């Protein structure tokens, strides 16, 4: 039993396991993960492709060749921590528990990492200003504003989303700023600024000249008539009897899942729009209307491009544990160095 414990707590074993996990993780970032088997045979030579597919390396972080070494490292680290802690308690004089705190932090980091991997979920949604999406806890997240900035040479420099969150009619998050590398944490979810796009919207004018904007897939009632903007007309829809189905809405039912985005670059005020109008007393009609044409009580101005933001929601259950683990690792390292400095003095 003692020989088994000595081997389990071996520093050499820990070094081998750490080296293996480090090299494996680096290779897993270089080799695409989760592709169909045939793709690996197209990308790599036959022998390399066979190794990747048959060893399970195409899904390294969920495979036995990763999980077993991680469990072995966890056992090694836990046994070393307990053995050292008992030895420190029995020792006379000054106790050095800095390494113990560090080891506990590393143990929690391994547990948190595995927990995060096994329970990780994510989804995304595309929102234009004024749109909203229902969150799993019953809250409603709304996009107040979205700005997209470029450098002088035209390259993207920053995307910024201004977000409100309400629950039961009360504002729980007021105008939070979400940008690249500055996510929002709310209700156990992390919201990232992931992308941007341009969605087509239909500009209409009422009899007083006031502009009305309908996002693609949005339906609104003006006067006694309901207007539903289906899509801008394109060569593929020209001549069709009806409008394409399944157009995106102005809100989504929840995360994950996102409304489909329109092709970017739709701009200007030319081109016809496909829309459905439903009078209060009458049947629905699907129309194609060009700028200047009268549709019900409104006049078509044209198709415009509306900037929309891509928000990614990530559910990472191990996040709190990983955060605590890093704090313990930092604390253990600091305590160890302080004790070494005092002893040196």
N, C-alpha and C positions, 0 to 999 in steps of 0.2 A: 504493500500500500504506500509506504514511504517513497519507494522508487517511482511509483506512478505519479505521486504528488510532485516529486522533484523534477520529473520530466514535464509535467503539466505546467509547472511554474518556471520552466527554463527560459532564460533570457534569449538563448539562441533560437528557441522555438518562436518566441515573440518577434524576433528580428526577421525570421524567415516568413512568418505570416504577414507581417507588415509590408515586407518587400513584395510578396506575391500579390497582395491586395492593391498595393500602389501601382505595380506594373499592369495588373489586370484592368484597373480603373482607367489608366491612361490609354490602353489599347481599346477599351470599350468606348472611349470618346472619339477615337479615330475611326473605328469600324462602325458603320451605320447599324443601329439596333432596330429589331422588329420588322425587317423586310421579309418578303416571301423568299423561300429557299432559292427559287430560280434566279432572283436578282443577284445573289452572292456569286453564282456561277458565271454570271455575265460581267461582274465587276472584277473578280479575282481569278487567279489561276485555279485549276480544278482541285489541286491538293489543298490549297488555302481555303477554298470555298467549302470543301468537305470537312475540314477541321472546324471552321466557324459553325457550320450547320449541325454536325454530329455531336460536337461537344456542348452545344447549347450556348455558345458564345454570342450568338445573334441576339440573345436576351440575357446578357451576362448578369445584370444586377438582380434578376429573378431566378437564376439558375442554381443548380446544386454546386457548381464549381465556384460560385461566389458565396452562397449561404453557408456551406459547411466550413470553409476557412474563417468566415466571420464568427460563427458559433465557436470554433476552436480558439480564435483570438479572444473572444468574450470569456471563455472558460479560463484561459491562461491569465488574463488580466484580473478576473474576479478572484482566482485562487491566489495570485500574487498579492493582491490587495488585502485579503483576509490574513494570509500568512504574515505579511509585513506588519499589519495593524496589531496582531496578537504579540508579535515580537517587540513592538514599540511599547505596548502596555506593560510587558514584563520587565522591560529595561529600567534600570535605575537612572536617576538624573533627568536631564532635559529630554523631552520627547519631541520627535520631529514628525509631525503629521501632515506637512505640506505635500509630500509625495502621495500620501493616502487620499487627500482631497483631490489631487490631480487624477489619480487612478479611478476614483469614484466618478469624476467628471467624464473620463473616457468611457467608462462602462455605460453611463447614461447616454452618451453620444451614440454608442453602438445601438442601444435599445431604441433611442429616438429615431435614428436613421432607418432601422428596419421597420419601425412603426410607420414612419412617413412613407416609406416605399410601398408597404402593403396597403395602406389606407389612402394613398394619394388619389385625388380626383380633381378634375379641372374642366372648365367649360368657358365659352366665350360668347359675346353678344356684340352686335354693332348698333350703336345708338347715334342718332342725330340730336342736336339741341332740342329739348322739349320732350324727347322720348323717355320711356321708363321701362323697367324690368322688375318682375317680382322675384324676391330672394327666397331661399328655402325657409327662413324663419318667419315669413309673412311680411317682411319689410318691403318697401318699394323704393328702388334706387332710380333717381332721375338725373339725366344729364342737363345741367343748367347752361353750360357753354363749353365750346371746344375751340381751341386755337392751334394753328399749325404754322410754325415759323421755319424759315429757310435762311441759309447763308446767302451771301451775295452771289455765289456761283450756282445757286439753285438747289444745292444739297439740303435735305431736311436737317434742321438743327434742334427742334424741340416740338413735342406734342403735349398739350396740356388740357386735361379734362377737369371741369368743375362739377362736382357731384353733390347732390343732396340725397339723404336717406330718411324716409319717414316710416313710422310704425304706429298703427292704430291712430293715424291722423296727427301724430306728434313728430316733430323733427328730431331725429337722433343724431344725424350728421349734417352739419350746415356748411355748404359750399367748401367741401374738402377738395384740395388740389391733388390730382393724380397725374404724374408725368413719368417719363422713363426714369427708372432707378429710384422712384419715389412712390411706392405702392400705398394703398389704403388697407388697413386691417379693420375688419368689422364682422362681428358675429361668427368668429372662427374662420372666416374667409380672408384671403389676401387678394386684392384687386390690383391688377397691373395694367399699365398703359401699353398695349401690345401692337397696335397698328392704327392706320387711318385709311379712309376711303372717301370717294365722292359718290353720293347717292342722288339719283335724279329726283327732282321735285317739280310739281306743276304750279306755276304762278297764274292766279286768276284775279280779276278785278270785279268789284261789285259796281252797282250803278252810280255810286258816289266816287269811284276811282280808287277806293281803298284796296290794297293788295292782299290777297289771301293765298297762303302757301299750303299745298297738299303734298306730304311726303308720299313716296311710292308705297302703295299698300294701305294708305290711310283713307278713312272714310269720315266725312263730316257733313253736318246738315246746315244748310243756309236757306233761310226762309222756310219754305215747305218742301224743299228738294234735298235729297241726299246725294252727295258726290263721292265717288270712289275712284281714286287715281290708280290705274292698274299698271301702266308702264309707258315709257316713250316708244313710239313706233320705230321699228327697225326694219331692214330689208327682210328679215326672217319672219316678221309678223305681218308684213304688208300682204293684203289680199286674203287674210284669214277671216273666217266668219266670226270668230269670237276672240276674246283676249286670252292670253296665257294664264293658266291657273297657278296657284301657289305663290303669288307674289308676296314679298315680305311685308310685315305689318310694322306699325310704328312702335309696337312694344312686343316683348317676348314673354312667354309664360314662365320662364325661370332660367337659372343657370344649372347645368350646362344647356347648350343649344342656342343657336343664334339665328336671327333672320338672315336670309340670303342677301348678299350685297350686290348692288348693280355694278355694271362695268364702270370703272373710273374714267374720268375724262369727259363725262357728259356735261356739256356747258352750253351757254348761249341761250338764245330765245327763239331758235328756229326749230322746225320739226313738229310733227303732229303728236298728240298725246292720246293714248287709249284710256278711256274712262267710262265708268258706268254711272248713270244718273237714274234716280228713282223718285218720281214725283209722289207727293203725299197721296194723290188719287190717280193711280195709274201704274203701269207695268215698268219694270226696269229696262233700260236701253243701254246697249254698249255702243259707244261712239268713238270716232276718230276726229279730233278737233285740232285745227291749225291755229296759229296765233291770229288774233283778231276776230275769230268766230265766236258767236254767242252760244253758250251752253246753259240752258235754263235761264236763270236770272244773272248769270255771271259771264264775263268775257275772258277768253283765254289770252294770256299774255305770252306764255311760252314755257319751255322746259329750262330749268336752271339746275346747276350743280350745287348740292348741299354737302358740306364737309361732315363726315361722321367718324366717330371714334370706335376703335376696337378695344373692348375691355375684357381682359381674361381674369376669371375667378378661379382661385386655387384653394382647395381644401387640403391642408397639410396637418393631420392630427398630431404628428410628432413634433411640431414646431415648438410648443412650450417646453417640452422636455429637452430638445436640442439647445434651446436658449439657456436653460438652467445649466446644462452640461458645459457650455462655453464659459459661463460665469464661474463654475467650480474649477474648470481647467485654469482659467486666469487667476483665480484666488489661490489655488494650490501652487501654481508656478511662482506667484508673488511671495507667498509664505516661505517657500523653499529658498528663494534667493535672499530674502530678508534674514532667515536663520543662518544661511551660509556667510552672509556679510557680517553678522554679529559675532559668529564664531571666529571669523578671520581677524576681527578687531581684537 
